[in-house]
Amino acid sequence: MPAVHSHARLIGIAADDVTGATDSAVQFSRSGWISRLMLDTAQADQLEAGSAVAVSSDARPMEALSAQATTVEAVESLMKRGVDRLYLKIDSTMRGSVADQLKGALAAWRKYHPAGFAVVCPSYPAMGRTMENGTLWVHGLPLTDSPAGRDPVTPVTTNEMAELLPGTRIITLSDTSPVINAGLLKEAAAEGVVAVNAASDAELRVLADAIAAAGPMAVPAGSAGLAAAMSEAWLATSEALEVQPPTQPAKRIVVVVSSVHDVAKAQTAHLRARLAPADLLVLQPDADLFAVWEDLDSWTSGQLAATETLPKVVIILPPEGGPLLQLTGAAVARRVAAVVRRAMGQGNFDALVLVGGDGAHAVLDALGALALRVTGAIQEGIPRGVIEGGSAAGKVVVTKAGGFGEASALLETVNELTKHIALPTEAYS
């Protein structure tokens, strides 16, 4: 295990939601960085050398001014912890308030680095997201023809980066000297932001080396794909501790699906179909229960108490329709989190699987978690870690964005955590 040296970098990750924060942090963990999602941004503790710390601004669905302000707050909280490099995690399909997150991040970062500029590349080739000639693609289809284009909360209505970030110059780097490419980035970012094409991991590595060569003034803004490349590029001048993921099988798991994305719904249905009835309990309250907190808590307690021995997997879902139409996504997430908190209090659960960024943040807040130590990944796009602080300290947590993965992703996650209790091919009827 390598030693940590005094010159080791301190990396800050400002993400637009919790699942994006963990998905980026795990890329640094894989390269040997000490990686955490910090949930209590009011604390400004200094970090260990060789750390990568992520915070979530929850800015993705916000309107312009709110997105800028909450991103400024997130970046400033990282600067107070002494970070010397900043990574801005944005959505790989440019959903939400990306332009305003860039403005907020630069406004905060330029207080220390007046010449700071942002380098935008949302490409995540391992998940089928690429940008070629300024056009965004998802698994070979134009972005607007993908589920992200039809996202019920933050749909994307154009495939062109020039329309998503008006006035931004778009360039392609060649595999030449990182120093030369760094100069090209600085020149192209005369207005503060430059976007860079990338269709492969190799092209992301070229970009990452250029950003590292540009020094702290360059703020990379991308998905977990660019984060993986940056973890290696920044490590070139740092040493970091390796963190090993926990290996003990989980005996009982809570799966919380707060995302309303079609992909998340399909993954949940696939999981339910392949669990034996004796191994599964689904908690999905009626919509009218969300109107009164006490009724929701009483219902949850009764559902859990009705089963003499809780099964190996408890799936918690929000209701559909009814009063939910009058609640914000954050309000729904808080109510789902209340169901999770009751379940964790009444049942002996070893692990949580949190699908959807807003819901993940609400659940971790409800459990009083201070941080999430990111230790590895179940598979690409599905990080795992351990809760630090709060009533669920020491519990394993897996986070996943609602729009990522094949239909079998949740099934594979549960099987990995429990060492295979679900059937991969045969469904129960």
N, C-alpha and C positions, 0 to 999 in steps of 0.2 A: 504494500500500500504506500503510495507516494507521500512524502512529507509536505506540509503546508509551509510555504515560504512567505516572508514578509511582503514580497512584491506581488502576491497573488491578487488577481482582480476581485472586485466586489460588483456583481452584476445585479441590476434592478430590472424587473419585468413588470410593466404596467399593462394589464390586460383588460379587455372590454367585458369579460365575464369570468366566472370562477372556473368553468371547465376549460376555457382557453388559457387561463393562468396555469392550471396544473398540467395541461397538455404541453405548454412551453417549458415549464419547470422540469418536467421529466426528461426533456431533451438534454438539459444541463446535467441532470442526475446521471444519465447514461454515460456522459463523458467524464464523470468523476467529481462534479461540483456538489457541494453541500446545498441541497435545494429545498426550499420551503415556500408554501403559500402562507402569507401572513394575513390573519383575519382581523387583528386588532391594530389598525393603522395609527391609532393615537399614540402607541408606544413607539419610541424612536431609539431602540436599543441598537448598538453597533453590532455588526455582523462578524462572524468568524472569517478569517482570510480564506479565500477560495469558495465563497458562498454565492449562490444565485437565489435571490428572494423575489417572490412574485406578490403583487397585490392586485385586487380587482376593483376597477372603477365602476363596473356595472353600466357602462356608458352606451352600450350598443343600441338600445332602443330609445335613447333620450333625444330630445330636441337639441338644437345647436348650442345654446348658451349653457344648458345643464351639462351636456356632454363635455364641453370645454372645461367647465368649472370642476367637474368631478375628476377629469383627467389631470388637471393641474394639481388637485389635492393628492391624487395617487402618486404622481411623480415627485412632488415635494416630500411626501412621506418616505419615499425611497432615498431621496437626497439627504434627508436627516439621518438616515442609517449609514451614510457614508459611501453609497455606491459611486463607482467611477465609470461605469458604462451603463447605458440605458437601452432596453429592448421594449418596443411598443408592440404588444400583441394585438393584431386586428383580425377580423374574420377572413378566412381564406377565400370567401366568395364576395368580399366587400359589403356584406350586409351591415346595415345600421349607420351610425354617425361617424364613419371613418375620417372624413375631412375635418370634422370638429375635434376629434381625438388628436389628430396631428397638430392642430392649432394649439390645443391645450398643452400637449407634451412639450412642444417647442417653446411655448411661453414660459414654462417652468424651467426647462433645461437651460435656456439661454441666460437665466440669472447667474449661472456658473460658467456657461460656455456661450458667450455672445455670438459667436460665429456658427452656432449649431444649425444643422440641417437634417431633414428626414429623408431616408432612403426607403421607398415603398416597394415591396414585392410580396404579394399575398400567396404566391405559388406554394403548393404542397404536393409535389408529384406523387408521393407514396399514397395519397388519398385521391389522386386523379384531378387535382386542381393545378392549373397551369396558366401562365400569361405569355402569349406569343404575339408579337407585333402589336402590342397594346390591347389585345383582345383576351378576355377571360373565358376559360374552358373548364368544364367539369366532366371527367371521363369521356373526353372527345366531343362533347356536345357544347354548344354555346351556353353560357351561364343562364341566360333567361329561359332556356328549355329544360333546366334541371330543377330538382325540388327546391334549391336555394332561391331560384327565381320566383317561386310560388310560395315562399315562406309566409305563414299567416301573420307574423309580427313585423318582420323587417324584409319585405321582398326587394329584389334587385331588378330594376326595369331596363337595364342596358348592359351590354357585354363589353363596352368600351371604357378603358381606364381614363381616356381623355374627357369623357362625359362625367365620370364619377369624381374625378379630381380636376376640374377645369383649370387650365393654365399651367398644369404640371408637364414638364418635359419628360418624354419616355425614351429610354435608351437601351441598348444591348451591349453588354461587355464581352470582350474577347478574352481568351485564355492567355493573357500576357502578364506582365509584371503587376502584382498587387498595388505597387506604388503608382504606376501609370494609371491603373483603373481608379485608384483613389482620387487622382487628379481629375479624371473624367467625371466622377461623381460630384466633386466640389464645383466644377464648372457648370454642370447641368443643373445643379441645385441653386442657381443664382437667386431664384425667388423663394428659396427655403425648402422646397420639396422636389425630389426626382423619383420617378418610377422606373423600375428595371425589369425587363423581360426575363423569364426563366421557365424552361419546360422540363428540366431534369435536375436531379440532385447535384450533378457535376456543375451545372451552371449556377446553382445556389452556392456551391463551395467557392467558385470564382468570385461571386458577389461578396460573400462573407469575408474572404481574404482582403478584398478591396476596402470594405467597411472597417475591418480591424486596422488596416494600414492608415486609414484616414484619422484614426484616433478618437478621442471622446467627443469631438464635435459632431460626428456622424451618429445619428439615431436610427438604427434599422427598425422598420415597421413591417411586420409580416405575420405569417401564421407559424405553426409549430415546425413547418418545413424549413424556413429560414432560421428559426431558433436553433434547430439541430446543427445547421452549418455554423452559426455564430458560436455555439458552445465549443466547437473544435477550434475555430479561428481565434477566439479570445483565450483559449487554453494554451495556445502556442507560447504565450508569455506568462503563464500562470501554472501553479500546481494546485491540486485539489484532492480532497479525501474521496475515496470511493465508498458508496453506501450500498449495502446489500439489502435486497427486499426480504420481507418476512416470508417464511416458507411453511409455517404451521397451517394446516387446513382449517377452514372456517366450518364450524358445526351448524351455525344458523346465520342467515343473511337477511338484511332488509334491502329491497330494491325499490328505489324511489324514482318514479318517472314523472317529472313535472313538465317536461317538454311536450308541446303540442305538435311537433313536427311529424309528418307522415312516416319518416324513417323510424323515429322512436316508437310510434304506434305499431309498426310492422315488427320491430324487434321484440316488443313486449308480447305481442300475440304469438310470436314464434316461441318465446320462452315458455309462456303459459301452456302451449300445446304439447310441450315436451317434458313437462314435469309430472310425475305421478301425483294424483290427487292428494295422497297422504303427505306429500312433501311441500304442498303449496297452500297458502292463504292469501287471498286478494282483499285488500281494504280499499274500497272506493265509495266514499260517502255520497249520499244524495246531495244535490245542489243546495237544497234548503237548509242543510246542516251548516253550511258555510256562513249563514247569516248570523248565527249565535255561537260564540266561542265555547260557552259552557255546554251547549248541546253537542257540539263536535267532539269535545273531550269526553263527555259521557258516553257517546256512541262508540268512540274508539276503545275506551276501557272495557265496555261491554263486549265488543267483538273479540278482543284479546282474551278476556276471561272466559268466554264461551268455549274455548278450546283447552282441554285439560293439559295437553302438551303442545306447545307451538311447533309448527312444521319447520323444515329446514330453510324454506324461503318464504318470506312475507313480502308481497308486492303492494306498494302504496301508490294509488293513482288519484288524481283530482277528478271530481265529477265533471259531467259534460252538460252544457246549457244552463238553463234556469238563471238564478241570481248571479252566476259567474259572469254573465254578460255585463254586469254593472260593476265588476271588480277589476282593478288593474292586475297585470301579471304579477307584480310584486306582492299584492294583497293575497292572491291565490297561493303564491309560493309560501307566504308566512303561515297560512292555514294548513297547507300540506306539511310544513315543518312541524306544526303543533301535533299532528297525527304521528309523525316520526318520533318526536320527543316522548310522547306517551308510550309508544311501542318500545322504545329503547329502555324506558323506565320499568316496564312490566315484563319484558322478555330478556333473556340472556343471549344477546346477539353479539357475534364476533366481528362482523363486517357490514359495511354499508356500500351499496352501489347507487350513485347519484347521477341521474340522467337529466341534463338540462341545467344551464348555468345559474339562472335565477333561483331555482329550487335548491341547487347544491349550496349556494351561499346562504339561503334562508335556513336550511337544515343545520349547517355548521354553526351559524349564529345561535340558533335555538338550543344547541347542545353546549353552548358556551366555549367552543373551541377557540384557542388563541392562534393556532397555526396548524398547517398540515405539512408534515415532513414527507416530501415526495421521494420515493425509494426506487421506482421502476415503472414498468408498464405491463399490462396484461397482453396488449398488442398495440400496434400503431394507433394513436389517437385515444387510447384508453389507459391513462396513468393510474397508478396506485400509490398509496402512502399511508401514514399513520398519524392519527390526531394527537396534537399536543395541547394539553389543558382542557378544562371543562369536564362535563359529566361522562363523556365518551373517550377520555384520554386513553391512548393505547390501542384503540380500535382501528382496524384496517378500513380504509376508504378507497373506493374506486370511483373516479369521475369520468363522465363521457358526455360530449356534446350531443344534442338530440339528433342532429342531421348527419352524423357520421356513421359509416360502417355498413356491413352487409346485414341481412335479416337475422343471421345467426350470432351477431356480436354479443348480445346479452346472454344468450345461452352459453357461448364460449367463456364469457366472463365468470358466470356462476360455476361452470365446470372447473375453471382454473382455480377459483377460490376454495371450492369444496372438494377438489380432486374427483370430479365427475360423479354427480348425482343425477344429471339430466341426460336424456337420450338425444344424441346428435342427429339421428335420421328418422326415428320412428316416433310418431305422435300418439298421445293418449286420446281417446275419444270419450 
